Amino acid sequence: MKYNVAQIPPFEISKGFNARLIHTDNLTLAYVDIDDGAALAEHAHVHEQVVNMLEGRFELTVAGQPHILEAGDAFAIPSNVPHSGRALTKCRILDVFNPVREDFRSGNVAYARQ
């Protein structure tokens, strides 16, 4: 199935984190635009997550360990591992989740709009 990401309505994951979502049978792809300085509170979920940096600089903290990610970097977060993040600049990230983020599909995200 073909998608035009720019035409997908954005979903606010948290203040300053706006995602355009694609859900397949097994994955969720989240193309996330992040405002400079926006922060995402620590959280964990059953989903494996691969963070793919498309643009900008992002501080990703996984299990208490900070990592600076820049364009071209990818970081795999295992299931149920606590993580948080903060944009050091305006960022574009492609997050890939397995299994599908049903909470994103339904809009019922525990840390949304904080």
Secondary structure, 3 states (H helix, E strand, C coil): CCCCHHHCCCEEEECCEEEEEEECCCCEEEEEEECCCCEEEEECCCCEEEEEEEECEEEEEECCEEEEEECCCEEEECCCCCEEEEECCCEEEEEEEECCCHHHHHCCCCCCCC
